[in-house]
């Protein structure tokens, strides 16, 4: 199984060619898919649990009488999990909790001038829905990455949905991460249920979690349809960019490429290097490692999206990376940590040859829900703050109001907002009547 990938010489390309090789795989919901999702949303909205059962039977081939997972089943789930796996879950949970606990924002409380007190406080989003995909295997890591920050943020009602048959591992994670309710339902119908609410599943204020094209399209349509509903982000196919110099280990780089490529046939890896010899060696090591991997068929198709680019130096690699704005960025160069201050756009960075991207996917402590499709230019990965709201507070004394009143009055009148000015003037007159000043 030979992998044929052209090595592009960046400085021999014109601007149009440069733009072309940095394009992501074109994943766009068809008009037919959009119509199907619209029908599912309308059915769930109008027929609730009845429609949920219909779509669960149709898509998951399971005829469920109820979706709610009883507490007893959650509590007993740990007895059906391999001890080694349980310890791995607990280790990952500890690291993720340690890192996310440090993300708690400090409230602001200060006087901007005498008698004018301003505060910023944080309150949790009351009800959140966490979607954990099923697919070929239950995504235990996603259950951890969503439920831990929700718990730390203090969300009162944490609801988790995952396709049937839901596994004991997912139930165990839900139990130890303070998830309030678990429902055995997946796909676009689960997203619809979280958005509209049904007889069984309560409506939430914000929906989190990745999914396939159907799930993503359901999130997009719900977000447009329901003004009071928020979503975490629109997640596209997973992506990785690697910057490597001649000191990089080609076997390590190849393993990172293959690990990223097994996410799906629409995943993408961009490799940037100033060493032609390294790029050629990486391709050889991909051929050596690929035949022994269980998901080699998926990986082989995904590798067609990959690009190998030769640059004149590492600084040029960084410039290209900032243009691409990758979800994951690996830097395998001499003194890699010295390059971090030059990175402006990336979801998560992995430094040095001993920091594979898969560590961040599971257990280092950072969150693996990250911006894709170039959105790292303006957005960040998931964190505790995404499960909270900022609220500002103002409190003025009579002296504070009198002291700032002229500023507000002048600005309000300049905008022809005389009612705004009047709200200040009336109070200032009352202060003058009471205190004679």
C-alpha positions in Angstrom: 0.0 0.0 0.0 2.1 2.9 -1.3 1.1 6.5 -0.5 1.8 8.9 -3.3 2.0 12.5 -2.2 3.6 15.3 -4.2 6.0 17.6 -2.4 5.1 21.2 -3.2 7.9 23.8 -3.4 6.2 26.8 -1.8 8.4 29.4 -3.5 7.8 27.9 -7.0 4.0 28.4 -6.6 2.0 31.5 -7.6 -0.5 33.0 -5.2 -3.5 31.1 -6.8 -1.6 27.8 -6.4 -0.7 28.6 -2.8 -4.3 29.3 -1.9 -5.4 26.1 -3.6 -3.1 23.7 -1.7 -4.2 25.2 1.6 -7.9 24.6 1.0 -9.8 22.2 3.3 -11.8 19.3 1.9 -15.0 20.7 0.6 -17.6 19.4 3.0 -21.0 21.2 2.4 -24.4 19.9 3.4 -26.4 19.3 0.2 -29.9 20.8 -0.2 -31.3 17.3 0.1 -29.6 16.8 3.5 -30.8 20.2 4.7 -34.3 19.2 3.8 -34.0 15.9 5.7 -32.7 17.7 8.8 -35.5 20.3 8.6 -38.0 17.4 8.5 -36.4 15.7 11.5 -36.5 19.0 13.5 -40.1 19.6 12.7 -41.1 16.1 13.6 -39.3 16.3 17.0 -40.8 19.7 17.6 -44.4 18.5 16.9 -44.4 14.9 18.0 -41.7 14.7 20.7 -40.8 11.2 22.0 -43.0 9.5 19.3 -40.8 11.0 16.6 -37.6 10.2 18.6 -38.6 6.5 18.7 -39.3 6.5 15.0 -35.9 8.0 14.0 -34.1 5.8 16.6 -35.6 2.7 15.0 -34.9 4.0 11.5 -31.3 5.1 12.0 -30.0 3.0 14.9 -32.1 -0.1 14.2 -33.2 -0.2 17.9 -36.8 -0.1 19.1 -36.5 1.8 22.5 -39.4 2.1 24.8 -37.6 4.8 26.9 -34.6 7.0 26.4 -33.9 7.9 30.0 -31.1 6.0 31.8 -32.0 5.2 35.4 -29.7 6.2 38.2 -29.3 2.6 39.2 -27.9 1.7 35.8 -25.4 4.6 36.0 -24.3 3.6 39.5 -23.8 0.0 38.5 -21.9 0.9 35.3 -18.5 0.8 36.9 -18.8 -2.9 37.7 -18.8 -3.7 34.0 -15.7 -1.8 33.1 -12.2 -3.3 32.8 -10.0 -2.1 35.7 -7.2 -0.9 33.5 -9.6 1.2 31.4 -11.3 2.6 34.5 -7.9 3.7 35.9 -7.1 5.4 32.5 -10.4 7.3 32.6 -9.7 8.4 36.2 -6.1 9.6 35.3 -7.4 11.5 32.3 -10.2 13.0 34.4 -7.7 14.2 37.0 -5.6 16.0 34.5 -8.5 17.6 32.7 -10.0 18.8 36.0 -6.7 20.3 37.1 -6.2 22.3 33.9 -9.8 23.4 33.6 -10.1 24.3 37.3 -7.5 27.0 36.7 -9.7 28.5 34.0 -12.1 29.9 36.5 -12.4 33.6 35.9 -11.9 36.1 38.8 -14.7 38.5 39.3 -13.9 42.2 38.7 -14.9 44.7 41.4 -13.5 48.2 41.2 -14.3 51.9 41.4 -13.7 53.6 38.0 -13.9 56.9 39.8 -15.1 58.0 43.3 -18.6 56.8 43.9 -18.9 54.7 40.7 -18.5 51.0 41.4 -18.3 48.5 38.5 -18.3 44.7 38.7 -18.1 41.7 36.4 -19.6 38.5 37.8 -19.8 35.0 36.2 -22.9 32.8 36.4 -23.2 29.3 34.9 -25.5 28.6 32.0 -28.3 26.8 33.8 -29.1 24.0 31.5 -26.6 22.5 28.9 -26.8 19.6 26.5 -23.7 17.5 25.8 -23.7 15.3 22.7 -21.3 12.4 22.6 -21.1 10.6 19.2 -21.2 6.9 18.9 -20.0 5.8 15.4 -17.5 2.9 15.2 -16.6 3.4 18.9 -18.0 5.4 21.9 -16.0 8.6 22.3 -15.1 8.4 25.9 -12.7 11.3 25.6 -15.4 13.6 24.3 -17.6 12.7 27.3 -14.8 13.8 29.6 -14.0 17.0 27.6 -17.6 18.2 27.7 -18.8 17.1 31.2 -15.8 18.2 33.2 -15.8 21.9 32.3 -19.7 22.0 32.6 -19.4 20.6 36.1 -16.6 23.1 37.1 -18.6 26.0 35.6 -21.4 25.1 38.0 -24.1 24.3 35.5 -27.2 23.1 37.4 -28.7 20.8 34.8 -26.2 18.8 32.7 -27.8 16.5 30.1 -25.8 14.0 28.1 -27.1 12.3 24.9 -25.3 9.5 23.1 -26.6 7.0 20.5 -27.9 3.6 21.6 -26.8 1.2 22.8 -25.1 3.5 25.2 -22.0 1.9 26.8 -21.1 1.4 30.5 -18.0 3.5 29.9 -20.0 6.5 28.9 -22.4 6.0 31.8 -19.5 5.7 34.3 -18.0 9.0 33.0 -21.4 10.7 33.3 -21.6 9.5 36.9 -18.1 10.6 38.1 -18.4 13.9 36.2 -21.7 15.0 37.8 -23.9 14.7 34.8 -27.5 15.0 36.0 -29.4 13.1 33.3 -28.3 10.7 30.5 -30.5 9.9 27.5 -29.9 7.0 25.0 -30.5 8.9 21.8 -28.2 10.1 19.0 -28.0 11.9 15.6 -29.8 14.9 14.5 -32.9 13.8 16.4 -30.9 14.0 19.7 -29.9 17.6 18.8 -33.5 18.5 18.0 -34.7 17.0 21.3 -32.2 19.1 23.3 -33.2 22.2 21.4 -37.0 21.9 21.5 -37.5 19.5 24.5 -39.8 16.5 24.5 -42.0 14.7 27.0 -38.8 13.0 28.3 -35.9 15.2 27.4 -35.8 18.7 28.8 -35.0 21.7 26.6 -31.5 23.2 27.2 -30.0 26.6 26.8 -26.8 25.6 25.0 -25.7 22.5 23.0 -22.2 21.2 23.0 -20.4 18.4 21.2 -19.1 17.2 17.8 -20.9 15.0 15.3 -21.2 14.0 11.7 -22.6 16.2 8.9 -26.2 15.5 10.1 -25.5 16.5 13.7 -23.7 19.6 12.5 -26.5 20.7 10.2 -29.0 20.1 13.0 -27.0 22.4 15.2 -26.8 25.1 12.5 -30.6 25.0 11.8 -31.6 25.0 15.5 -29.3 27.9 16.2 -31.0 29.9 13.5 -34.5 28.8 14.4 -34.4 29.3 18.2 -33.1 32.7 19.3 -32.7 31.6 22.9 -30.6 28.6 22.1 -26.8 28.7 21.7 -24.3 26.2 20.3 -20.6 25.7 21.1 -19.2 25.9 17.6 -19.6 24.6 14.1 -17.0 21.8 14.0 -15.7 20.6 10.6 -13.4 17.7 9.8 -10.4 17.3 12.1 -7.1 18.8 10.9 -3.5 19.0 11.8 -0.5 21.1 10.7 3.0 20.0 11.4 6.1 22.2 11.3 9.3 20.2 11.2 13.0 20.8 10.6 15.9 18.4 9.9 16.1 17.5 13.6 12.6 16.0 13.6 12.1 12.3 13.8 10.4 11.2 10.5 8.9 8.1 12.2 7.3 10.3 14.9 5.9 12.8 12.3 4.5 9.9 10.2 2.8 8.5 13.3 1.2 11.9 14.0 0.0 12.1 10.4 -1.6 8.6 10.5 -3.2 9.2 13.9 -4.9 12.3 12.7 -5.9 10.7 9.4 -7.9 7.9 11.2 -10.5 10.4 12.4 -12.2 10.1 9.0 -11.8 10.3 5.2 -12.3 14.1 5.3 -9.5 14.7 7.8 -6.5 16.7 6.6 -2.8 17.1 7.5 -0.5 19.8 6.2 3.3 19.2 6.7 5.7 22.1 6.4 9.4 21.8 6.4 12.6 23.4 5.2 14.2 20.0 4.7 13.4 18.1 1.5 15.1 15.0 2.9 12.9 15.0 5.9 9.7 15.2 3.8 10.8 12.2 1.7 11.6 10.2 4.8 8.3 11.0 6.4 6.5 9.6 3.3 8.6 6.4 3.5 7.7 6.0 7.2 4.0 6.4 6.4 4.2 3.5 4.0 6.0 1.4 6.7 3.4 2.1 9.4 0.1 2.2 7.5 -0.3 -1.5 6.7 -0.4 -2.5 10.4 -3.2 -0.1 11.4 -6.7 -1.3 11.9 -8.3 1.7 10.2 -5.9 1.7 7.3 -8.7 1.9 4.7 -10.1 5.1 6.2 -6.5 6.5 6.6 -5.6 5.7 3.0 -8.5 7.7 1.7 -7.8 10.6 4.2 -4.2 10.8 3.1 -5.3 12.1 -0.3 -6.2 15.4 1.5 -2.7 15.8 2.9 -0.2 18.3 1.6 3.6 18.2 2.0 5.2 21.6 1.5 8.9 22.6 1.2 9.8 26.1 2.4 12.9 28.2 2.4 13.0 28.4 6.3 11.1 27.7 9.5 9.9 31.3 9.7 8.1 30.8 6.4 6.5 27.7 7.8 5.1 29.8 10.7 3.7 32.3 8.3 1.9 29.6 6.3 0.6 28.0 9.5 -0.8 31.3 10.7 -2.6 31.7 7.3 -4.1 28.2 7.6 -5.0 28.5 11.3 -5.0 24.8 12.2 -7.1 23.0 14.7 -3.9 21.2 15.9 -0.4 22.4 15.4 2.7 20.3 16.1 6.1 21.9 16.1 8.9 19.4 15.9 12.0 21.7 15.5 15.1 22.6 17.4 14.0 24.9 20.4 10.4 24.5 19.5 9.1 26.4 22.5 11.0 29.5 21.3 8.6 29.7 18.3 5.4 29.8 20.2 5.3 33.6 20.5 5.3 33.7 16.7 2.1 31.7 16.5 -1.1 33.8 16.2 -3.6 31.3 14.9 -4.0 27.8 16.2 -6.5 25.8 18.3 -3.9 23.8 20.3 -0.1 23.6 20.0 2.1 20.5 20.7 5.8 21.3 21.2 8.7 19.0 20.5 9.1 15.4 19.4 7.7 14.0 22.7 4.3 15.7 22.4 2.0 13.8 20.0 -1.3 15.3 19.2 -3.1 12.2 20.5 -2.0 13.1 24.1 -4.2 16.3 23.9 -7.0 14.2 22.5 -7.2 12.1 25.6 -5.3 13.0 28.7 -2.9 15.9 28.9 -5.5 18.1 30.5 -6.3 20.5 27.7 -9.7 20.3 25.9 -9.9 18.6 22.5 -13.0 20.4 21.3 -11.2 23.0 19.1 -12.0 25.4 16.2 -11.6 23.9 12.7 -11.9 25.1 9.1 -9.8 28.2 9.8 -11.9 29.4 12.7 -8.8 29.5 15.0 -8.2 32.9 13.5 -11.0 34.3 15.7 -12.2 31.6 18.1 -10.7 29.4 20.8 -11.1 25.9 22.0 -13.7 24.8 24.5 -13.2 25.8 28.1 -15.0 26.6 31.4 -16.0 30.1 30.2 -18.1 28.6 27.4 -20.4 27.2 30.1 -20.8 30.5 31.8 -22.1 34.0 31.2 -20.5 37.3 32.1 -22.7 39.9 33.8 -21.7 43.4 34.6 -23.0 45.4 37.6 -22.9 49.1 38.3 -23.6 50.9 41.7 -23.3 54.6 42.2 -23.5 56.8 45.3 -25.2 60.2 45.1 -21.8 61.8 44.9 -20.6 59.4 42.2 -23.7 60.1 40.1 -23.4 63.9 40.5 -19.7 63.7 39.6 -20.2 61.8 36.4 -23.6 63.3 35.4 -22.3 66.0 33.1 -20.3 63.4 31.0 -23.4 61.3 30.5 -25.6 64.3 29.8 -23.3 65.7 27.2 -22.8 62.3 25.4 -26.5 61.5 25.5 -27.6 64.8 24.1 -25.0 64.6 21.4 -26.8 61.4 20.3 -30.2 63.1 20.5 -31.1 60.8 23.4 -32.7 63.4 25.7 -34.6 60.7 27.7 -31.2 59.2 28.7 -30.0 62.6 29.8 -33.2 63.2 31.7 -32.8 60.0 33.7 -29.6 61.5 35.1 -30.8 65.1 35.4 -33.9 64.2 37.5 -31.7 62.3 39.9 -29.2 65.1 40.2 -32.0 67.5 41.0 -33.2 65.2 43.7 -29.6 65.1 45.1 -29.5 68.9 45.1 -32.9 69.1 46.9 -31.8 66.6 49.6 -28.2 67.7 50.1 -28.3 71.3 48.9 -25.4 70.7 46.5 
